[in-house]
Amino acid sequence: MEDSTKLLLAYWAVRGRAQAIRYFLEYLGLPYEEKRYQIEKWQEWFEQDKLSCTADFPNLPYLKDGDKIVTETEAIFIYLC
């Protein structure tokens, strides 16, 4: 992980797949921010952010660490380990 960078975790505004990642980030003591997409405002993800996402496979949840973007729950856990 890049030094002195706050991670960004993005997911829908529900617990779902990102909840275990939140627990893990807290356990590791890593500084992070969240972006929670509202279900009723799905266009923000599908019509804006997903199209501009630089990940190879843009999907939720995603973790942004500086210029790096990791998508998919299991891949995020592996990256954090």
C-alpha positions in Angstrom: 0.0 0.0 0.0 1.1 3.5 -0.7 2.4 5.5 2.3 0.3 8.2 4.0 -2.7 7.6 1.7 -6.2 7.1 2.9 -7.9 4.2 1.3 -11.3 4.6 -0.4 -13.8 1.8 -0.1 -16.8 2.0 -2.4 -20.0 0.0 -2.3 -23.7 0.3 -2.1 -25.2 1.9 1.0 -25.9 -1.5 2.6 -23.8 -3.9 4.6 -23.5 -6.6 1.9 -20.1 -7.7 0.7 -18.3 -4.6 1.9 -19.1 -5.1 5.6 -16.5 -7.8 6.1 -13.9 -5.5 4.4 -14.9 -2.7 6.7 -14.3 -5.0 9.7 -10.9 -6.0 8.3 -9.8 -2.4 7.6 -10.8 -1.5 11.2 -8.9 -4.6 12.6 -5.8 -3.7 10.6 -6.1 -0.1 11.8 -5.8 1.3 8.3 -7.2 4.8 7.6 -10.0 4.7 5.0 -13.0 6.6 3.7 -16.1 5.3 2.3 -18.2 6.1 -0.8 -21.7 4.6 -0.4 -23.8 4.6 -3.5 -27.5 5.0 -2.9 -29.7 2.3 -4.5 -32.3 4.8 -5.6 -29.5 6.9 -7.2 -27.9 4.0 -9.1 -27.1 6.2 -12.0 -24.2 7.7 -10.1 -22.4 4.3 -10.3 -23.6 2.9 -13.6 -23.7 6.0 -15.7 -20.8 8.0 -14.2 -18.3 6.4 -11.9 -18.2 3.0 -13.5 -17.5 4.4 -16.9 -14.7 6.6 -15.6 -13.2 3.8 -13.4 -9.7 2.8 -14.5 -9.8 -0.7 -13.1 -9.6 -3.6 -15.5 -13.0 -4.9 -14.3 -14.9 -2.1 -12.7 -17.3 -3.5 -10.1 -18.5 -3.0 -6.6 -17.0 -3.2 -4.0 -13.8 -1.5 -5.0 -10.8 -0.3 -3.0 -8.8 2.6 -4.2 -5.2 3.0 -2.9 -3.7 6.0 -4.5 -3.6 5.2 -8.2 -4.4 1.5 -7.7 -8.0 0.2 -7.8 -8.8 -3.3 -6.7 -12.3 -4.7 -7.4 -14.0 -7.9 -6.1 -14.3 -8.8 -2.5 -11.8 -11.7 -2.4 -9.2 -9.7 -4.4 -9.5 -6.8 -1.9 -8.8 -9.2 1.0 -5.8 -10.6 -0.8 -4.5 -7.1 -1.5 -4.9 -6.0 2.1 -3.1 -9.1 3.3 
